[in-house]
Amino acid sequence: MRDVTQTPDEETPYECFDCGAVVVAEDDPSPCPKCGGEMRNRQTPLE
Ligand SMILES: [Zn+2]
């Protein structure tokens, strides 16, 4: 058993909060390669 919050070994799209750039990666690619902002996983539902 591994304590993970997301499916491992699967690339998911991350979107920049600030500029909207999308980076597909297995792990959080923060900071944004374009503006240095914070990235979020697009597949994570936001409350
Ligand atoms: Zn950005």
mmCIF file of the protein (N, C-alpha, C, O) and its ligand, coordinates in Angstrom:
data_MODEL
# 
_entry.id   MODEL 
# 
loop_
_entity.id 
_entity.type 
_entity.pdbx_number_of_molecules 
1 polymer     1 
2 non-polymer 1 
# 
_entity_poly.entity_id                      1 
_entity_poly.type                           'polypeptide(L)' 
_entity_poly.nstd_linkage                   no 
_entity_poly.nstd_monomer                   no 
_entity_poly.pdbx_seq_one_letter_code       MRDVTQTPDEETPYECFDCGAVVVAEDDPSPCPKCGGEMRNRQTPLE 
_entity_poly.pdbx_seq_one_letter_code_can   MRDVTQTPDEETPYECFDCGAVVVAEDDPSPCPKCGGEMRNRQTPLE 
_entity_poly.pdbx_strand_id                 A 
# 
loop_
_entity_poly_seq.entity_id 
_entity_poly_seq.num 
_entity_poly_seq.mon_id 
_entity_poly_seq.hetero 
1 1  MET n 
1 2  ARG n 
1 3  ASP n 
1 4  VAL n 
1 5  THR n 
1 6  GLN n 
1 7  THR n 
1 8  PRO n 
1 9  ASP n 
1 10 GLU n 
1 11 GLU n 
1 12 THR n 
1 13 PRO n 
1 14 TYR n 
1 15 GLU n 
1 16 CYS n 
1 17 PHE n 
1 18 ASP n 
1 19 CYS n 
1 20 GLY n 
1 21 ALA n 
1 22 VAL n 
1 23 VAL n 
1 24 VAL n 
1 25 ALA n 
1 26 GLU n 
1 27 ASP n 
1 28 ASP n 
1 29 PRO n 
1 30 SER n 
1 31 PRO n 
1 32 CYS n 
1 33 PRO n 
1 34 LYS n 
1 35 CYS n 
1 36 GLY n 
1 37 GLY n 
1 38 GLU n 
1 39 MET n 
1 40 ARG n 
1 41 ASN n 
1 42 ARG n 
1 43 GLN n 
1 44 THR n 
1 45 PRO n 
1 46 LEU n 
1 47 GLU n 
# 
loop_
_struct_asym.id 
_struct_asym.entity_id 
A 1 
B 2 
# 
loop_
_chem_comp.id 
_chem_comp.type 
_chem_comp.mon_nstd_flag 
ALA 'L-peptide linking' y 
ARG 'L-peptide linking' y 
ASN 'L-peptide linking' y 
ASP 'L-peptide linking' y 
CYS 'L-peptide linking' y 
GLN 'L-peptide linking' y 
GLU 'L-peptide linking' y 
GLY 'peptide linking'   y 
LEU 'L-peptide linking' y 
LYS 'L-peptide linking' y 
MET 'L-peptide linking' y 
PHE 'L-peptide linking' y 
PRO 'L-peptide linking' y 
SER 'L-peptide linking' y 
THR 'L-peptide linking' y 
TYR 'L-peptide linking' y 
VAL 'L-peptide linking' y 
ZN  non-polymer         . 
# 
_pdbx_entity_nonpoly.entity_id   2 
_pdbx_entity_nonpoly.name        ? 
_pdbx_entity_nonpoly.comp_id     ZN 
# 
_pdbx_nonpoly_scheme.asym_id         B 
_pdbx_nonpoly_scheme.entity_id       2 
_pdbx_nonpoly_scheme.mon_id          ZN 
_pdbx_nonpoly_scheme.ndb_seq_num     1 
_pdbx_nonpoly_scheme.pdb_seq_num     101 
_pdbx_nonpoly_scheme.auth_seq_num    101 
_pdbx_nonpoly_scheme.pdb_mon_id      ZN 
_pdbx_nonpoly_scheme.auth_mon_id     ZN 
_pdbx_nonpoly_scheme.pdb_strand_id   A 
_pdbx_nonpoly_scheme.pdb_ins_code    . 
# 
loop_
_atom_site.group_PDB 
_atom_site.id 
_atom_site.type_symbol 
_atom_site.label_atom_id 
_atom_site.label_alt_id 
_atom_site.label_comp_id 
_atom_site.label_asym_id 
_atom_site.label_entity_id 
_atom_site.label_seq_id 
_atom_site.pdbx_PDB_ins_code 
_atom_site.Cartn_x 
_atom_site.Cartn_y 
_atom_site.Cartn_z 
_atom_site.occupancy 
_atom_site.B_iso_or_equiv 
_atom_site.pdbx_formal_charge 
_atom_site.auth_seq_id 
_atom_site.auth_comp_id 
_atom_site.auth_asym_id 
_atom_site.auth_atom_id 
_atom_site.pdbx_PDB_model_num 
ATOM   1   N  N  . MET A 1 1  ? 0.843   -1.202 0.000   1.00 0.00 ? 1   MET A N  1 
ATOM   2   C  CA . MET A 1 1  ? 0.000   0.000  0.000   1.00 0.00 ? 1   MET A CA 1 
ATOM   3   C  C  . MET A 1 1  ? 0.877   1.251  0.000   1.00 0.00 ? 1   MET A C  1 
ATOM   4   O  O  . MET A 1 1  ? 1.830   1.369  0.770   1.00 0.00 ? 1   MET A O  1 
ATOM   5   N  N  . ARG A 1 2  ? 0.525   2.168  -0.879  1.00 0.00 ? 2   ARG A N  1 
ATOM   6   C  CA . ARG A 1 2  ? 1.247   3.430  -0.908  1.00 0.00 ? 2   ARG A CA 1 
ATOM   7   C  C  . ARG A 1 2  ? 0.268   4.576  -0.629  1.00 0.00 ? 2   ARG A C  1 
ATOM   8   O  O  . ARG A 1 2  ? -0.855  4.612  -1.132  1.00 0.00 ? 2   ARG A O  1 
ATOM   9   N  N  . ASP A 1 3  ? 0.744   5.491  0.184   1.00 0.00 ? 3   ASP A N  1 
ATOM   10  C  CA . ASP A 1 3  ? -0.109  6.612  0.548   1.00 0.00 ? 3   ASP A CA 1 
ATOM   11  C  C  . ASP A 1 3  ? 0.020   7.714  -0.504  1.00 0.00 ? 3   ASP A C  1 
ATOM   12  O  O  . ASP A 1 3  ? 0.877   8.592  -0.399  1.00 0.00 ? 3   ASP A O  1 
ATOM   13  N  N  . VAL A 1 4  ? -0.826  7.655  -1.499  1.00 0.00 ? 4   VAL A N  1 
ATOM   14  C  CA . VAL A 1 4  ? -0.789  8.656  -2.561  1.00 0.00 ? 4   VAL A CA 1 
ATOM   15  C  C  . VAL A 1 4  ? -2.157  9.314  -2.693  1.00 0.00 ? 4   VAL A C  1 
ATOM   16  O  O  . VAL A 1 4  ? -3.188  8.732  -2.357  1.00 0.00 ? 4   VAL A O  1 
ATOM   17  N  N  . THR A 1 5  ? -2.132  10.526 -3.187  1.00 0.00 ? 5   THR A N  1 
ATOM   18  C  CA . THR A 1 5  ? -3.389  11.254 -3.354  1.00 0.00 ? 5   THR A CA 1 
ATOM   19  C  C  . THR A 1 5  ? -3.835  11.265 -4.809  1.00 0.00 ? 5   THR A C  1 
ATOM   20  O  O  . THR A 1 5  ? -4.973  11.614 -5.123  1.00 0.00 ? 5   THR A O  1 
ATOM   21  N  N  . GLN A 1 6  ? -2.915  10.874 -5.697  1.00 0.00 ? 6   GLN A N  1 
ATOM   22  C  CA . GLN A 1 6  ? -3.248  10.842 -7.112  1.00 0.00 ? 6   GLN A CA 1 
ATOM   23  C  C  . GLN A 1 6  ? -2.710  9.555  -7.709  1.00 0.00 ? 6   GLN A C  1 
ATOM   24  O  O  . GLN A 1 6  ? -1.873  8.880  -7.108  1.00 0.00 ? 6   GLN A O  1 
ATOM   25  N  N  . THR A 1 7  ? -3.188  9.227  -8.872  1.00 0.00 ? 7   THR A N  1 
ATOM   26  C  CA . THR A 1 7  ? -2.715  8.040  -9.554  1.00 0.00 ? 7   THR A CA 1 
ATOM   27  C  C  . THR A 1 7  ? -1.238  8.182  -9.897  1.00 0.00 ? 7   THR A C  1 
ATOM   28  O  O  . THR A 1 7  ? -0.868  9.115  -10.610 1.00 0.00 ? 7   THR A O  1 
ATOM   29  N  N  . PRO A 1 8  ? -0.407  7.311  -9.425  1.00 0.00 ? 8   PRO A N  1 
ATOM   30  C  CA . PRO A 1 8  ? 1.031   7.398  -9.697  1.00 0.00 ? 8   PRO A CA 1 
ATOM   31  C  C  . PRO A 1 8  ? 1.354   7.005  -11.130 1.00 0.00 ? 8   PRO A C  1 
ATOM   32  O  O  . PRO A 1 8  ? 0.577   6.319  -11.793 1.00 0.00 ? 8   PRO A O  1 
ATOM   33  N  N  . ASP A 1 9  ? 2.506   7.449  -11.592 1.00 0.00 ? 9   ASP A N  1 
ATOM   34  C  CA . ASP A 1 9  ? 2.998   7.076  -12.919 1.00 0.00 ? 9   ASP A CA 1 
ATOM   35  C  C  . ASP A 1 9  ? 2.017   7.434  -14.025 1.00 0.00 ? 9   ASP A C  1 
ATOM   36  O  O  . ASP A 1 9  ? 1.904   6.732  -15.029 1.00 0.00 ? 9   ASP A O  1 
ATOM   37  N  N  . GLU A 1 10 ? 1.316   8.535  -13.822 1.00 0.00 ? 10  GLU A N  1 
ATOM   38  C  CA . GLU A 1 10 ? 0.388   8.976  -14.863 1.00 0.00 ? 10  GLU A CA 1 
ATOM   39  C  C  . GLU A 1 10 ? 0.514   10.483 -15.000 1.00 0.00 ? 10  GLU A C  1 
ATOM   40  O  O  . GLU A 1 10 ? 0.365   11.221 -14.026 1.00 0.00 ? 10  GLU A O  1 
ATOM   41  N  N  . GLU A 1 11 ? 0.786   10.929 -16.206 1.00 0.00 ? 11  GLU A N  1 
ATOM   42  C  CA . GLU A 1 11 ? 0.943   12.362 -16.405 1.00 0.00 ? 11  GLU A CA 1 
ATOM   43  C  C  . GLU A 1 11 ? -0.415  13.048 -16.409 1.00 0.00 ? 11  GLU A C  1 
ATOM   44  O  O  . GLU A 1 11 ? -1.374  12.571 -17.017 1.00 0.00 ? 11  GLU A O  1 
ATOM   45  N  N  . THR A 1 12 ? -0.470  14.155 -15.729 1.00 0.00 ? 12  THR A N  1 
ATOM   46  C  CA . THR A 1 12 ? -1.703  14.921 -15.657 1.00 0.00 ? 12  THR A CA 1 
ATOM   47  C  C  . THR A 1 12 ? -1.399  16.384 -15.965 1.00 0.00 ? 12  THR A C  1 
ATOM   48  O  O  . THR A 1 12 ? -0.292  16.862 -15.714 1.00 0.00 ? 12  THR A O  1 
ATOM   49  N  N  . PRO A 1 13 ? -2.382  17.087 -16.506 1.00 0.00 ? 13  PRO A N  1 
ATOM   50  C  CA . PRO A 1 13 ? -2.158  18.485 -16.842 1.00 0.00 ? 13  PRO A CA 1 
ATOM   51  C  C  . PRO A 1 13 ? -2.235  19.388 -15.617 1.00 0.00 ? 13  PRO A C  1 
ATOM   52  O  O  . PRO A 1 13 ? -3.139  19.272 -14.789 1.00 0.00 ? 13  PRO A O  1 
ATOM   53  N  N  . TYR A 1 14 ? -1.257  20.293 -15.526 1.00 0.00 ? 14  TYR A N  1 
ATOM   54  C  CA . TYR A 1 14 ? -1.270  21.313 -14.481 1.00 0.00 ? 14  TYR A CA 1 
ATOM   55  C  C  . TYR A 1 14 ? -1.429  22.671 -15.150 1.00 0.00 ? 14  TYR A C  1 
ATOM   56  O  O  . TYR A 1 14 ? -0.841  22.936 -16.199 1.00 0.00 ? 14  TYR A O  1 
ATOM   57  N  N  . GLU A 1 15 ? -2.234  23.527 -14.525 1.00 0.00 ? 15  GLU A N  1 
ATOM   58  C  CA . GLU A 1 15 ? -2.497  24.837 -15.106 1.00 0.00 ? 15  GLU A CA 1 
ATOM   59  C  C  . GLU A 1 15 ? -2.015  25.927 -14.166 1.00 0.00 ? 15  GLU A C  1 
ATOM   60  O  O  . GLU A 1 15 ? -2.214  25.857 -12.953 1.00 0.00 ? 15  GLU A O  1 
ATOM   61  N  N  . CYS A 1 16 ? -1.377  26.940 -14.749 1.00 0.00 ? 16  CYS A N  1 
ATOM   62  C  CA . CYS A 1 16 ? -0.862  28.050 -13.952 1.00 0.00 ? 16  CYS A CA 1 
ATOM   63  C  C  . CYS A 1 16 ? -2.002  28.927 -13.457 1.00 0.00 ? 16  CYS A C  1 
ATOM   64  O  O  . CYS A 1 16 ? -2.919  29.264 -14.206 1.00 0.00 ? 16  CYS A O  1 
ATOM   65  N  N  . PHE A 1 17 ? -1.927  29.289 -12.184 1.00 0.00 ? 17  PHE A N  1 
ATOM   66  C  CA . PHE A 1 17 ? -2.933  30.193 -11.619 1.00 0.00 ? 17  PHE A CA 1 
ATOM   67  C  C  . PHE A 1 17 ? -2.885  31.548 -12.300 1.00 0.00 ? 17  PHE A C  1 
ATOM   68  O  O  . PHE A 1 17 ? -3.916  32.184 -12.517 1.00 0.00 ? 17  PHE A O  1 
ATOM   69  N  N  . ASP A 1 18 ? -1.688  31.980 -12.631 1.00 0.00 ? 18  ASP A N  1 
ATOM   70  C  CA . ASP A 1 18 ? -1.501  33.370 -13.035 1.00 0.00 ? 18  ASP A CA 1 
ATOM   71  C  C  . ASP A 1 18 ? -1.662  33.592 -14.542 1.00 0.00 ? 18  ASP A C  1 
ATOM   72  O  O  . ASP A 1 18 ? -2.380  34.501 -14.957 1.00 0.00 ? 18  ASP A O  1 
ATOM   73  N  N  . CYS A 1 19 ? -0.996  32.763 -15.368 1.00 0.00 ? 19  CYS A N  1 
ATOM   74  C  CA . CYS A 1 19 ? -0.999  33.021 -16.807 1.00 0.00 ? 19  CYS A CA 1 
ATOM   75  C  C  . CYS A 1 19 ? -1.774  31.971 -17.587 1.00 0.00 ? 19  CYS A C  1 
ATOM   76  O  O  . CYS A 1 19 ? -2.001  32.139 -18.785 1.00 0.00 ? 19  CYS A O  1 
ATOM   77  N  N  . GLY A 1 20 ? -2.184  30.888 -16.929 1.00 0.00 ? 20  GLY A N  1 
ATOM   78  C  CA . GLY A 1 20 ? -3.003  29.890 -17.604 1.00 0.00 ? 20  GLY A CA 1 
ATOM   79  C  C  . GLY A 1 20 ? -2.209  28.889 -18.412 1.00 0.00 ? 20  GLY A C  1 
ATOM   80  O  O  . GLY A 1 20 ? -2.790  28.068 -19.122 1.00 0.00 ? 20  GLY A O  1 
ATOM   81  N  N  . ALA A 1 21 ? -0.885  28.941 -18.318 1.00 0.00 ? 21  ALA A N  1 
ATOM   82  C  CA . ALA A 1 21 ? -0.055  27.969 -19.032 1.00 0.00 ? 21  ALA A CA 1 
ATOM   83  C  C  . ALA A 1 21 ? -0.350  26.561 -18.531 1.00 0.00 ? 21  ALA A C  1 
ATOM   84  O  O  . ALA A 1 21 ? -0.565  26.353 -17.337 1.00 0.00 ? 21  ALA A O  1 
ATOM   85  N  N  . VAL A 1 22 ? -0.361  25.597 -19.448 1.00 0.00 ? 22  VAL A N  1 
ATOM   86  C  CA . VAL A 1 22 ? -0.630  24.215 -19.078 1.00 0.00 ? 22  VAL A CA 1 
ATOM   87  C  C  . VAL A 1 22 ? 0.618   23.378 -19.274 1.00 0.00 ? 22  VAL A C  1 
ATOM   88  O  O  . VAL A 1 22 ? 1.236   23.410 -20.337 1.00 0.00 ? 22  VAL A O  1 
ATOM   89  N  N  . VAL A 1 23 ? 0.987   22.627 -18.244 1.00 0.00 ? 23  VAL A N  1 
ATOM   90  C  CA . VAL A 1 23 ? 2.142   21.743 -18.302 1.00 0.00 ? 23  VAL A CA 1 
ATOM   91  C  C  . VAL A 1 23 ? 1.682   20.343 -17.925 1.00 0.00 ? 23  VAL A C  1 
ATOM   92  O  O  . VAL A 1 23 ? 1.050   20.147 -16.887 1.00 0.00 ? 23  VAL A O  1 
ATOM   93  N  N  . VAL A 1 24 ? 2.003   19.366 -18.775 1.00 0.00 ? 24  VAL A N  1 
ATOM   94  C  CA . VAL A 1 24 ? 1.649   17.985 -18.472 1.00 0.00 ? 24  VAL A CA 1 
ATOM   95  C  C  . VAL A 1 24 ? 2.849   17.312 -17.830 1.00 0.00 ? 24  VAL A C  1 
ATOM   96  O  O  . VAL A 1 24 ? 3.929   17.237 -18.417 1.00 0.00 ? 24  VAL A O  1 
ATOM   97  N  N  . ALA A 1 25 ? 2.640   16.821 -16.602 1.00 0.00 ? 25  ALA A N  1 
ATOM   98  C  CA . ALA A 1 25 ? 3.740   16.222 -15.862 1.00 0.00 ? 25  ALA A CA 1 
ATOM   99  C  C  . ALA A 1 25 ? 3.198   15.221 -14.859 1.00 0.00 ? 25  ALA A C  1 
ATOM   100 O  O  . ALA A 1 25 ? 2.015   15.228 -14.518 1.00 0.00 ? 25  ALA A O  1 
ATOM   101 N  N  . GLU A 1 26 ? 4.107   14.348 -14.387 1.00 0.00 ? 26  GLU A N  1 
ATOM   102 C  CA . GLU A 1 26 ? 3.691   13.382 -13.372 1.00 0.00 ? 26  GLU A CA 1 
ATOM   103 C  C  . GLU A 1 26 ? 3.567   14.049 -12.011 1.00 0.00 ? 26  GLU A C  1 
ATOM   104 O  O  . GLU A 1 26 ? 2.717   13.691 -11.196 1.00 0.00 ? 26  GLU A O  1 
ATOM   105 N  N  . ASP A 1 27 ? 4.445   15.038 -11.784 1.00 0.00 ? 27  ASP A N  1 
ATOM   106 C  CA . ASP A 1 27 ? 4.436   15.738 -10.502 1.00 0.00 ? 27  ASP A CA 1 
ATOM   107 C  C  . ASP A 1 27 ? 4.227   17.234 -10.722 1.00 0.00 ? 27  ASP A C  1 
ATOM   108 O  O  . ASP A 1 27 ? 4.391   17.745 -11.830 1.00 0.00 ? 27  ASP A O  1 
ATOM   109 N  N  . ASP A 1 28 ? 3.872   17.905 -9.670  1.00 0.00 ? 28  ASP A N  1 
ATOM   110 C  CA . ASP A 1 28 ? 3.636   19.338 -9.728  1.00 0.00 ? 28  ASP A CA 1 
ATOM   111 C  C  . ASP A 1 28 ? 4.856   20.061 -10.312 1.00 0.00 ? 28  ASP A C  1 
ATOM   112 O  O  . ASP A 1 28 ? 5.940   20.031 -9.730  1.00 0.00 ? 28  ASP A O  1 
ATOM   113 N  N  . PRO A 1 29 ? 4.668   20.715 -11.473 1.00 0.00 ? 29  PRO A N  1 
ATOM   114 C  CA . PRO A 1 29 ? 5.805   21.350 -12.155 1.00 0.00 ? 29  PRO A CA 1 
ATOM   115 C  C  . PRO A 1 29 ? 6.122   22.756 -11.643 1.00 0.00 ? 29  PRO A C  1 
ATOM   116 O  O  . PRO A 1 29 ? 6.955   23.451 -12.226 1.00 0.00 ? 29  PRO A O  1 
ATOM   117 N  N  . SER A 1 30 ? 5.466   23.179 -10.560 1.00 0.00 ? 30  SER A N  1 
ATOM   118 C  CA . SER A 1 30 ? 5.709   24.521 -10.039 1.00 0.00 ? 30  SER A CA 1 
ATOM   119 C  C  . SER A 1 30 ? 7.195   24.758 -9.812  1.00 0.00 ? 30  SER A C  1 
ATOM   120 O  O  . SER A 1 30 ? 7.906   23.826 -9.436  1.00 0.00 ? 30  SER A O  1 
ATOM   121 N  N  . PRO A 1 31 ? 7.688   25.973 -10.028 1.00 0.00 ? 31  PRO A N  1 
ATOM   122 C  CA . PRO A 1 31 ? 6.898   27.124 -10.496 1.00 0.00 ? 31  PRO A CA 1 
ATOM   123 C  C  . PRO A 1 31 ? 6.653   27.080 -11.995 1.00 0.00 ? 31  PRO A C  1 
ATOM   124 O  O  . PRO A 1 31 ? 7.327   26.354 -12.727 1.00 0.00 ? 31  PRO A O  1 
ATOM   125 N  N  . CYS A 1 32 ? 5.685   27.860 -12.440 1.00 0.00 ? 32  CYS A N  1 
ATOM   126 C  CA . CYS A 1 32 ? 5.347   27.944 -13.849 1.00 0.00 ? 32  CYS A CA 1 
ATOM   127 C  C  . CYS A 1 32 ? 6.568   28.323 -14.680 1.00 0.00 ? 32  CYS A C  1 
ATOM   128 O  O  . CYS A 1 32 ? 7.277   29.273 -14.346 1.00 0.00 ? 32  CYS A O  1 
ATOM   129 N  N  . PRO A 1 33 ? 6.820   27.577 -15.772 1.00 0.00 ? 33  PRO A N  1 
ATOM   130 C  CA . PRO A 1 33 ? 7.982   27.869 -16.624 1.00 0.00 ? 33  PRO A CA 1 
ATOM   131 C  C  . PRO A 1 33 ? 7.864   29.196 -17.355 1.00 0.00 ? 33  PRO A C  1 
ATOM   132 O  O  . PRO A 1 33 ? 8.864   29.736 -17.829 1.00 0.00 ? 33  PRO A O  1 
ATOM   133 N  N  . LYS A 1 34 ? 6.657   29.720 -17.447 1.00 0.00 ? 34  LYS A N  1 
ATOM   134 C  CA . LYS A 1 34 ? 6.460   30.977 -18.166 1.00 0.00 ? 34  LYS A CA 1 
ATOM   135 C  C  . LYS A 1 34 ? 6.539   32.190 -17.248 1.00 0.00 ? 34  LYS A C  1 
ATOM   136 O  O  . LYS A 1 34 ? 7.188   33.186 -17.570 1.00 0.00 ? 34  LYS A O  1 
ATOM   137 N  N  . CYS A 1 35 ? 5.866   32.093 -16.094 1.00 0.00 ? 35  CYS A N  1 
ATOM   138 C  CA . CYS A 1 35 ? 5.774   33.294 -15.258 1.00 0.00 ? 35  CYS A CA 1 
ATOM   139 C  C  . CYS A 1 35 ? 6.257   33.055 -13.827 1.00 0.00 ? 35  CYS A C  1 
ATOM   140 O  O  . CYS A 1 35 ? 6.350   33.998 -13.042 1.00 0.00 ? 35  CYS A O  1 
ATOM   141 N  N  . GLY A 1 36 ? 6.563   31.810 -13.485 1.00 0.00 ? 36  GLY A N  1 
ATOM   142 C  CA . GLY A 1 36 ? 7.042   31.529 -12.141 1.00 0.00 ? 36  GLY A CA 1 
ATOM   143 C  C  . GLY A 1 36 ? 5.933   31.410 -11.105 1.00 0.00 ? 36  GLY A C  1 
ATOM   144 O  O  . GLY A 1 36 ? 6.193   31.341 -9.904  1.00 0.00 ? 36  GLY A O  1 
ATOM   145 N  N  . GLY A 1 37 ? 4.692   31.388 -11.586 1.00 0.00 ? 37  GLY A N  1 
ATOM   146 C  CA . GLY A 1 37 ? 3.553   31.310 -10.672 1.00 0.00 ? 37  GLY A CA 1 
ATOM   147 C  C  . GLY A 1 37 ? 3.288   29.900 -10.186 1.00 0.00 ? 37  GLY A C  1 
ATOM   148 O  O  . GLY A 1 37 ? 4.004   28.960 -10.532 1.00 0.00 ? 37  GLY A O  1 
ATOM   149 N  N  . GLU A 1 38 ? 2.252   29.768 -9.382  1.00 0.00 ? 38  GLU A N  1 
ATOM   150 C  CA . GLU A 1 38 ? 1.902   28.465 -8.815  1.00 0.00 ? 38  GLU A CA 1 
ATOM   151 C  C  . GLU A 1 38 ? 1.051   27.676 -9.797  1.00 0.00 ? 38  GLU A C  1 
ATOM   152 O  O  . GLU A 1 38 ? 0.141   28.219 -10.424 1.00 0.00 ? 38  GLU A O  1 
ATOM   153 N  N  . MET A 1 39 ? 1.359   26.371 -9.925  1.00 0.00 ? 39  MET A N  1 
ATOM   154 C  CA . MET A 1 39 ? 0.596   25.501 -10.797 1.00 0.00 ? 39  MET A CA 1 
ATOM   155 C  C  . MET A 1 39 ? -0.409  24.712 -9.979  1.00 0.00 ? 39  MET A C  1 
ATOM   156 O  O  . MET A 1 39 ? -0.179  24.425 -8.804  1.00 0.00 ? 39  MET A O  1 
ATOM   157 N  N  . ARG A 1 40 ? -1.531  24.360 -10.608 1.00 0.00 ? 40  ARG A N  1 
ATOM   158 C  CA . ARG A 1 40 ? -2.483  23.469 -9.942  1.00 0.00 ? 40  ARG A CA 1 
ATOM   159 C  C  . ARG A 1 40 ? -2.881  22.361 -10.890 1.00 0.00 ? 40  ARG A C  1 
ATOM   160 O  O  . ARG A 1 40 ? -2.867  22.524 -12.110 1.00 0.00 ? 40  ARG A O  1 
ATOM   161 N  N  . ASN A 1 41 ? -3.235  21.230 -10.305 1.00 0.00 ? 41  ASN A N  1 
ATOM   162 C  CA . ASN A 1 41 ? -3.668  20.085 -11.090 1.00 0.00 ? 41  ASN A CA 1 
ATOM   163 C  C  . ASN A 1 41 ? -5.074  20.336 -11.631 1.00 0.00 ? 41  ASN A C  1 
ATOM   164 O  O  . ASN A 1 41 ? -6.012  20.551 -10.864 1.00 0.00 ? 41  ASN A O  1 
ATOM   165 N  N  . ARG A 1 42 ? -5.211  20.308 -12.937 1.00 0.00 ? 42  ARG A N  1 
ATOM   166 C  CA . ARG A 1 42 ? -6.512  20.606 -13.548 1.00 0.00 ? 42  ARG A CA 1 
ATOM   167 C  C  . ARG A 1 42 ? -7.524  19.515 -13.246 1.00 0.00 ? 42  ARG A C  1 
ATOM   168 O  O  . ARG A 1 42 ? -8.730  19.743 -13.329 1.00 0.00 ? 42  ARG A O  1 
ATOM   169 N  N  . GLN A 1 43 ? -7.037  18.327 -12.894 1.00 0.00 ? 43  GLN A N  1 
ATOM   170 C  CA . GLN A 1 43 ? -7.964  17.241 -12.641 1.00 0.00 ? 43  GLN A CA 1 
ATOM   171 C  C  . GLN A 1 43 ? -8.423  17.208 -11.187 1.00 0.00 ? 43  GLN A C  1 
ATOM   172 O  O  . GLN A 1 43 ? -9.237  16.370 -10.799 1.00 0.00 ? 43  GLN A O  1 
ATOM   173 N  N  . THR A 1 44 ? -7.890  18.127 -10.393 1.00 0.00 ? 44  THR A N  1 
ATOM   174 C  CA . THR A 1 44 ? -8.321  18.204 -9.005  1.00 0.00 ? 44  THR A CA 1 
ATOM   175 C  C  . THR A 1 44 ? -9.519  19.140 -8.889  1.00 0.00 ? 44  THR A C  1 
ATOM   176 O  O  . THR A 1 44 ? -9.408  20.322 -9.216  1.00 0.00 ? 44  THR A O  1 
ATOM   177 N  N  . PRO A 1 45 ? -10.636 18.645 -8.440  1.00 0.00 ? 45  PRO A N  1 
ATOM   178 C  CA . PRO A 1 45 ? -11.819 19.497 -8.307  1.00 0.00 ? 45  PRO A CA 1 
ATOM   179 C  C  . PRO A 1 45 ? -11.550 20.631 -7.321  1.00 0.00 ? 45  PRO A C  1 
ATOM   180 O  O  . PRO A 1 45 ? -10.953 20.419 -6.265  1.00 0.00 ? 45  PRO A O  1 
ATOM   181 N  N  . LEU A 1 46 ? -11.990 21.820 -7.671  1.00 0.00 ? 46  LEU A N  1 
ATOM   182 C  CA . LEU A 1 46 ? -11.801 22.962 -6.781  1.00 0.00 ? 46  LEU A CA 1 
ATOM   183 C  C  . LEU A 1 46 ? -13.114 23.266 -6.082  1.00 0.00 ? 46  LEU A C  1 
ATOM   184 O  O  . LEU A 1 46 ? -14.172 23.343 -6.707  1.00 0.00 ? 46  LEU A O  1 
ATOM   185 N  N  . GLU A 1 47 ? -13.022 23.434 -4.796  1.00 0.00 ? 47  GLU A N  1 
ATOM   186 C  CA . GLU A 1 47 ? -14.233 23.789 -4.023  1.00 0.00 ? 47  GLU A CA 1 
ATOM   187 C  C  . GLU A 1 47 ? -14.510 25.272 -4.123  1.00 0.00 ? 47  GLU A C  1 
ATOM   188 O  O  . GLU A 1 47 ? -15.481 25.760 -3.544  1.00 0.00 ? 47  GLU A O  1 
HETATM 189 ZN ZN . ZN  B 2 .  ? 2.293   31.078 -15.365 1.00 0.00 2 101 ZN  A ZN 1 
# 
